[in-house]
Amino acid sequence: MIDPIEVLGFIAATLTTSAFLPQVYKTWKTKCADSLSMSMLVIFEIGVLCWLVYGFFIDSFPVIISNLITAVSGFLLIYFKFRYKE
């Protein structure tokens, strides 16, 4: 039997994670990260890593996988911020 709460978790995880990916793609494609705030990226990344740890503690696959993907995306944006600095 499929747990409807897990399905809701997967839907939420898919939407919130995929919403972040266009920014990563745009930054990579334009090679410009000037409009991204470093403090926002660092605070965001810390929050995502906390959610990731929380997901492991509560053994929630949707929380773990979505925050793992989002953490990688956040690290990419931080990398781009340094890489494409003028």
N, C-alpha and C positions, 0 to 999 in steps of 0.2 A: 504494500500500500504506500502510495506517495504521500508524504507529509506536506500538507498545504503551507505550513509555516516555512519549511525548507524551500519550497517553490517560491514563496514570496521573498525569501532571503536571496535566492539565486537571481530573481528578477531585479531586486534592488541592487545587488552586487554588479550585475551586468550593466544596468543603466548608469550607476555612479562611476564605475570604472571606465566605461566607454565614453562618457562625457568628457573625461580628462584627456583622452588620446588625441583628439584633433589639435589641442594646443601643443602637444609634443610634436606632432607631424608638422604643424605650421612653423614652429620654431626651428626644427631641423631643416625644412625646405627653404625657408627664407634666410637661415643662418643669422637671425637677429633675435636677441633675447632682451633688448633694451626695455621693453614694456613690462617685463616680469620683475616683480619685487623680490629681491633675495630674502628679505625677512619673511615675507609671506611663504615663499618656497620652503624655508627652513622650518617655520612653525607648522606648516602643512605636513611636511615630511615626518616631523616628530609625532604629530597626531596620527598619521597613517601607521607608523611603526608601533605606536601604542595600541591601535586597533588590531594590528597583526598579532601582537603578543596576547591581547585579550582573546582573539579568535582561537589561539592555541589553548588558552586556559579553559575556555568553554567548549572546546572541541567542535567548532562550527566551521565546516568546510566553506560555505559561502563567504564568511567573514575573512577567513584565511586567504582564500584564492584572490578575492577582489582586492584586498589590501596588499597582498604580495605584488600583484600586477600594478596597482597604483603606486606602491613604493618604488618600483623600478622606473615607472614613468616620472615620478618626482625626482629621483636621482638623475635621470636623463636631463630633465630641465635644469637642474642645478649644474650639471656638467656643461650643458649648452650655455648657461649664463656665464661661466668662466671661459669656455672655448671661444665664444663669439663676441667676447668683450672687445670694445674698440679702444 
